[in-house]
């Protein structure tokens, strides 16, 4: 079969791949046009950004309802709100000039490409060179996660946070500190998901005296702030008003969210504050705990302990999962490898079962805790001779 493929002209293969890609885009367009594919959450972001780019308050429920009723073909029965920080409107500004259906479709493709790019960058950083089969397995695994699938299906923005962290790591590895700091601006749309990682990366820049990274982030922030003032002078007042009405007692899949869900405690929502010394310690001992391990560890800790975060926000765990995959492939113990694939296979079935049967989102807190166990086991094995035993 491979012998036959080698004799097929390259231009023909390229043409077939382009035709296949265009065909997939046409199918996706037709589905997105007549359904809510890619729009359940994106409709909120687009509507709020549309208000903002017209100089109106994006956090005003009455204005949001007006946009939903007049410009959205398939509008929700209630009035959803965009509770994200205002930098989000700068990132999505270009979409506000497009009709909603077109914008939704482009955002759907953007999310797919973003996940693909982020996973490939993670594979480049964490996997041994030449392990193409492992890269393919990891990418397929990423797109099989219900957290990723649901995030793409509803048009979430959480993948921008993943891309910001991963791109920053890769640029640091390349020594491009200014741009490493610049891309961190993407994390500002959901900073609670990367609070420990963000502190760590900024401390690494300071300890290495690479203040270009701080300058890149500061410049990106100033540009965003300037953009906010250009489109709406009252954006600060809007944000303060939004903070006064935003719901904070969500039952989300975090340890604090679960305890709040059962009425045990509200204080546990802030348990991440207990881990604030950890990025400082890891930055100080960077020579011992390398960047890739530190970011993976801090990410894994943050997801179930942060103030709040939905199940699709757990896609940020693709970072520590990539490290576990790299540890697994380096292990020569076949039983360990078999156990790993069996464990993540069972977890994937459970994950999808909970999603299909419409379980409350708060119960997905088990998933990062599951990866705590897997991460801990492989970290232990990676530092002992057990992993090298046949």
C-alpha positions as CSV (number, residue, x, y, z in Angstrom):
1,X,0.0,0.0,0.0
2,X,2.8,2.4,1.0
3,X,4.6,1.5,-2.3
4,X,1.6,2.6,-4.3
5,X,1.2,5.9,-2.3
6,X,4.8,6.8,-3.0
7,X,4.1,6.7,-6.8
8,X,1.1,9.0,-6.5
9,X,2.1,12.6,-7.6
10,X,2.4,15.0,-4.7
11,X,0.2,17.6,-6.4
12,X,-2.6,15.0,-6.6
13,X,-2.3,14.1,-2.9
14,X,-2.2,17.8,-2.0
15,X,-5.3,18.4,-4.1
16,X,-7.2,15.6,-2.5
17,X,-6.3,16.8,1.0
18,X,-7.4,20.4,0.1
19,X,-10.7,19.0,-1.4
20,X,-11.3,16.9,1.7
21,X,-10.6,19.9,4.0
22,X,-13.0,22.1,2.0
23,X,-15.6,19.4,2.1
24,X,-15.4,19.2,5.8
25,X,-15.7,23.0,6.1
26,X,-18.8,22.9,3.9
27,X,-20.4,20.2,6.1
28,X,-19.6,22.1,9.3
29,X,-21.0,25.3,7.8
30,X,-24.3,23.6,6.9
31,X,-24.6,22.1,10.3
32,X,-23.6,25.3,12.2
33,X,-26.0,27.3,10.0
34,X,-29.1,25.3,11.0
35,X,-28.2,24.3,14.5
36,X,-26.6,25.9,17.6
37,X,-23.3,24.1,17.0
38,X,-20.5,26.4,18.3
39,X,-23.0,28.9,19.7
40,X,-24.3,28.1,23.1
41,X,-21.7,30.2,24.9
42,X,-20.3,32.1,21.9
43,X,-23.7,33.8,21.5
44,X,-23.0,35.5,24.9
45,X,-19.5,36.6,24.0
46,X,-20.5,37.8,20.6
47,X,-23.6,39.7,21.9
48,X,-21.5,41.4,24.6
49,X,-18.7,42.3,22.2
50,X,-21.3,43.6,19.7
51,X,-22.6,46.0,22.4
52,X,-19.0,47.0,23.3
53,X,-18.0,47.8,19.8
54,X,-21.1,50.0,19.4
55,X,-20.1,51.9,22.5
56,X,-22.6,50.3,24.8
57,X,-22.4,48.6,28.2
58,X,-21.6,44.9,27.5
59,X,-22.7,43.9,31.1
60,X,-26.2,45.4,30.8
61,X,-28.8,42.6,30.9
62,X,-31.5,44.7,29.1
63,X,-29.1,45.6,26.3
64,X,-28.0,42.0,26.0
65,X,-31.6,40.8,25.7
66,X,-32.2,43.3,22.9
67,X,-29.2,42.0,20.9
68,X,-30.4,38.4,21.5
69,X,-33.9,39.1,20.3
70,X,-33.0,41.1,17.2
71,X,-29.7,39.7,15.9
72,X,-29.5,36.0,17.0
73,X,-31.4,33.4,14.9
74,X,-31.5,30.8,17.7
75,X,-31.7,32.9,20.9
76,X,-31.9,31.4,24.4
77,X,-35.1,31.8,26.3
78,X,-33.2,33.5,29.2
79,X,-30.6,36.3,29.2
80,X,-27.1,34.9,29.6
81,X,-24.3,37.3,30.5
82,X,-20.6,37.4,29.8
83,X,-19.0,37.6,33.2
84,X,-15.4,37.6,31.8
85,X,-13.0,40.5,32.3
86,X,-13.3,43.2,29.6
87,X,-10.1,42.2,27.7
88,X,-12.2,39.5,26.2
89,X,-14.0,42.1,24.1
90,X,-10.8,43.2,22.6
91,X,-9.8,39.7,21.6
92,X,-13.2,39.1,19.9
93,X,-13.6,42.6,18.5
94,X,-13.1,41.4,14.9
95,X,-16.0,39.0,15.2
96,X,-18.4,41.8,16.2
97,X,-18.2,43.2,12.6
98,X,-19.4,39.9,11.2
99,X,-23.0,38.6,11.2
100,X,-23.5,36.3,14.1
101,X,-23.9,33.0,12.1
102,X,-20.7,33.7,10.2
103,X,-18.8,34.7,13.3
104,X,-20.0,31.6,15.1
105,X,-18.7,29.4,12.3
106,X,-15.3,31.1,12.2
107,X,-15.0,30.8,16.0
108,X,-15.8,27.1,15.7
109,X,-13.0,26.6,13.3
110,X,-10.7,28.8,15.4
111,X,-11.3,26.7,18.5
112,X,-10.5,23.5,16.6
113,X,-7.3,24.9,15.2
114,X,-6.4,26.4,18.7
115,X,-6.7,23.0,20.4
116,X,-4.7,21.3,17.6
117,X,-1.9,23.9,17.7
118,X,-1.7,23.8,21.5
119,X,-1.5,20.0,21.6
120,X,1.2,20.0,18.9
121,X,3.2,22.6,20.8
122,X,2.9,20.6,24.0
123,X,4.0,17.5,22.1
124,X,7.0,19.4,20.8
125,X,8.0,20.4,24.3
126,X,7.3,17.2,26.2
127,X,7.7,14.3,23.9
128,X,11.0,12.8,22.7
129,X,11.8,13.7,19.1
130,X,10.6,11.3,16.4
131,X,7.7,9.9,18.4
132,X,5.1,10.6,15.7
133,X,2.8,7.8,16.8
134,X,2.7,9.2,20.4
135,X,1.9,12.7,19.1
136,X,-1.0,11.3,17.1
137,X,-2.3,9.3,20.1
138,X,-2.0,12.4,22.3
139,X,-3.8,14.6,19.8
140,X,-6.6,12.1,19.3
141,X,-6.9,11.7,23.1
142,X,-7.2,15.5,23.4
143,X,-10.0,15.6,20.9
144,X,-11.8,12.6,22.5
145,X,-12.1,14.4,25.9
146,X,-15.7,15.6,26.5
147,X,-14.2,18.7,28.1
148,X,-12.6,19.6,24.8
149,X,-15.6,18.5,22.6
150,X,-18.1,20.3,24.8
151,X,-15.9,23.4,24.8
152,X,-15.7,23.4,21.0
153,X,-19.4,22.6,20.7
154,X,-20.6,25.5,22.8
155,X,-18.0,28.0,21.5
156,X,-16.0,28.5,24.7
157,X,-13.1,30.9,25.0
158,X,-11.1,28.8,27.5
159,X,-8.8,27.4,24.8
160,X,-7.3,30.9,24.5
161,X,-6.0,30.5,28.0
162,X,-4.5,27.1,27.2
163,X,-2.8,28.6,24.1
164,X,-1.5,31.6,26.0
165,X,0.3,29.4,28.6
166,X,1.6,26.8,26.1
167,X,2.9,29.5,23.7
168,X,4.6,31.3,26.6
169,X,6.4,28.2,27.6
170,X,7.6,27.4,24.1
171,X,8.8,31.0,23.5
172,X,10.7,30.9,26.8
173,X,12.4,27.7,25.6
174,X,13.3,29.6,22.5
175,X,14.6,32.6,24.4
176,X,12.0,35.0,23.0
177,X,11.1,36.6,26.3
178,X,9.2,39.7,25.0
179,X,6.8,37.6,23.1
180,X,6.5,35.1,25.9
181,X,5.2,37.8,28.1
182,X,3.0,39.2,25.4
183,X,1.1,36.0,24.8
184,X,0.3,35.8,28.5
185,X,-2.3,38.5,27.9
186,X,-4.5,35.7,26.6
187,X,-4.8,34.3,30.2
188,X,-6.5,37.5,31.4
189,X,-9.9,36.4,30.1
190,X,-9.9,33.6,32.7
191,X,-7.0,34.4,35.1
192,X,-8.4,32.2,37.9
193,X,-7.6,29.1,35.8
194,X,-3.8,29.9,35.7
195,X,-3.2,32.0,38.8
196,X,-0.4,29.9,40.1
197,X,1.2,29.4,36.7
198,X,1.0,33.1,35.9
199,X,2.8,34.0,39.1
200,X,5.5,31.3,38.4
201,X,6.2,32.4,34.9
202,X,6.5,36.1,35.9
203,X,8.8,35.1,38.7
204,X,11.0,33.1,36.3
205,X,11.3,36.1,34.1
206,X,12.3,38.2,37.1
207,X,14.8,35.7,38.5
208,X,16.5,35.4,35.1
209,X,16.4,39.2,34.7
210,X,14.4,38.8,31.5
211,X,12.3,41.9,32.1
212,X,11.4,41.9,28.4
213,X,8.8,39.4,29.3
214,X,7.2,41.8,31.8
215,X,7.5,44.5,29.2
216,X,5.7,42.4,26.6
217,X,2.8,41.6,29.0
218,X,2.6,45.3,30.1
219,X,2.6,46.6,26.5
220,X,-0.1,44.1,25.5
221,X,-2.1,45.1,28.6
222,X,-1.8,48.8,27.8
223,X,-2.9,48.2,24.2
224,X,-6.0,46.4,25.4
225,X,-6.8,49.2,27.9
226,X,-6.4,51.8,25.2
227,X,-8.7,49.8,23.0
228,X,-11.3,49.7,25.8
229,X,-11.2,53.4,26.2
230,X,-11.5,53.9,22.4
231,X,-14.7,52.0,22.2
232,X,-16.2,52.9,25.6
233,X,-14.9,55.5,28.0
234,X,-17.2,54.1,30.8
235,X,-15.8,50.6,30.7
236,X,-14.3,50.8,34.2
237,X,-17.7,51.8,35.6
238,X,-19.3,48.9,33.6
239,X,-16.8,46.5,35.1
240,X,-17.5,47.7,38.7
241,X,-21.2,47.3,38.1
242,X,-20.7,43.8,36.7
243,X,-18.7,42.8,39.7
244,X,-21.6,43.9,42.0
245,X,-24.2,41.7,40.3
246,X,-22.1,38.7,39.0
247,X,-23.1,35.5,40.8
248,X,-20.3,34.0,42.8
249,X,-21.9,30.9,44.4
250,X,-21.8,28.7,41.3
251,X,-21.7,25.0,41.9
252,X,-18.6,24.3,39.8
253,X,-16.3,21.2,39.5
254,X,-13.8,22.4,42.1
255,X,-13.3,21.1,45.6
256,X,-14.6,24.4,47.0
257,X,-17.5,24.3,44.6
258,X,-18.4,20.8,45.6
259,X,-18.4,21.6,49.3
260,X,-20.5,24.7,48.6
261,X,-22.9,22.6,46.5
262,X,-23.6,20.4,49.6
263,X,-23.7,23.3,51.9
264,X,-20.6,22.3,53.9
265,X,-18.5,25.5,53.5
266,X,-18.0,28.6,51.3
267,X,-14.4,29.2,52.6
268,X,-13.1,26.2,50.7
269,X,-13.6,28.2,47.4
270,X,-10.5,30.1,48.3
271,X,-8.3,27.2,49.2
272,X,-6.0,28.0,46.2
273,X,-4.7,30.9,48.4
274,X,-2.9,28.2,50.5
275,X,-0.8,27.3,47.5
276,X,0.4,30.8,46.7
277,X,3.9,30.1,48.2
278,X,4.3,27.1,45.8
279,X,5.1,29.1,42.6
280,X,7.6,31.1,44.6
281,X,9.4,28.0,45.8
282,X,9.4,26.4,42.4
283,X,10.8,29.5,40.8
284,X,13.5,29.7,43.3
285,X,14.5,26.1,42.7
286,X,14.1,26.2,38.9
287,X,17.4,24.3,38.5
288,X,15.9,21.3,40.2
289,X,12.3,21.5,39.1
290,X,12.4,22.4,35.4
291,X,9.9,24.7,33.7
292,X,7.9,22.0,32.1
293,X,7.4,20.1,35.3
294,X,6.6,23.2,37.4
295,X,3.9,24.5,35.0
296,X,2.4,21.0,34.7
297,X,2.3,20.6,38.5
298,X,0.9,24.1,39.2
299,X,-1.8,23.6,36.5
300,X,-2.9,20.3,38.0
301,X,-3.1,21.9,41.5
302,X,-5.0,24.9,40.3
303,X,-7.8,23.2,38.4
304,X,-9.6,21.6,41.4
305,X,-8.6,24.2,44.0
306,X,-9.3,27.5,42.2
307,X,-12.2,29.9,43.0
308,X,-14.4,28.4,40.3
309,X,-14.1,26.8,36.9
310,X,-16.4,24.7,34.7
311,X,-15.7,21.3,33.4
312,X,-14.6,22.6,30.0
313,X,-12.0,24.7,31.7
314,X,-10.3,21.5,32.7
315,X,-8.9,21.4,29.1
316,X,-5.9,23.3,30.6
317,X,-5.0,19.9,32.1
318,X,-3.7,18.9,28.7
319,X,-0.4,20.4,29.9
320,X,0.2,17.9,32.8
321,X,-1.4,15.2,30.7
322,X,1.3,15.8,28.1
323,X,4.0,15.3,30.8
324,X,2.4,12.1,31.9
325,X,2.4,10.8,28.3
326,X,6.1,11.6,28.1
327,X,6.8,9.8,31.3
328,X,4.8,6.8,30.1
329,X,6.6,6.5,26.8
330,X,10.0,6.6,28.5
331,X,9.0,3.8,30.8
332,X,10.3,0.4,29.7
333,X,7.8,-1.4,32.0
334,X,5.1,-2.9,29.8
335,X,2.8,-3.4,32.7
336,X,3.0,0.2,33.6
337,X,2.2,1.3,30.1
338,X,-0.7,-1.2,29.9
339,X,-2.1,0.0,33.2
340,X,-1.8,3.6,32.1
341,X,-3.9,3.1,28.9
342,X,-6.4,0.9,30.8
343,X,-6.8,3.6,33.5
344,X,-7.3,6.5,31.1
345,X,-9.6,4.4,28.9
346,X,-11.9,3.7,31.9
347,X,-11.7,7.3,32.9
348,X,-12.7,8.4,29.4
349,X,-15.7,6.0,29.5
350,X,-16.8,7.4,32.9
351,X,-16.2,10.9,31.7
352,X,-18.5,10.5,28.7
353,X,-21.1,8.6,30.6
354,X,-21.4,11.4,33.1
355,X,-21.7,13.9,30.2
356,X,-24.3,11.8,28.3
357,X,-26.5,11.3,31.3
358,X,-26.5,15.1,32.0
359,X,-24.8,14.9,35.4
360,X,-24.4,18.1,37.3
361,X,-21.2,19.9,36.2
362,X,-20.0,20.0,39.8
363,X,-19.4,16.2,39.9
364,X,-16.7,16.5,37.2
365,X,-14.3,17.5,40.1
366,X,-13.3,13.9,40.1
367,X,-11.4,14.2,36.8
368,X,-8.5,16.4,37.9
369,X,-8.3,14.4,41.1
370,X,-8.0,11.3,39.0
371,X,-5.0,12.9,37.1
372,X,-3.5,13.8,40.5
373,X,-3.2,10.1,41.1
374,X,-1.8,9.3,37.7
375,X,0.6,12.2,37.8
376,X,1.8,11.2,41.3
377,X,2.4,7.6,40.3
378,X,4.3,8.4,37.1
379,X,6.3,11.2,38.9
380,X,7.4,8.6,41.5
381,X,8.2,6.1,38.8
382,X,10.2,8.6,36.8
383,X,12.4,9.3,39.8
384,X,13.1,5.6,40.6
385,X,14.4,2.6,38.8
386,X,11.0,1.0,38.8
387,X,10.2,2.6,35.4
388,X,13.2,1.1,33.8
389,X,12.5,-2.5,34.9
390,X,11.3,-5.0,32.4
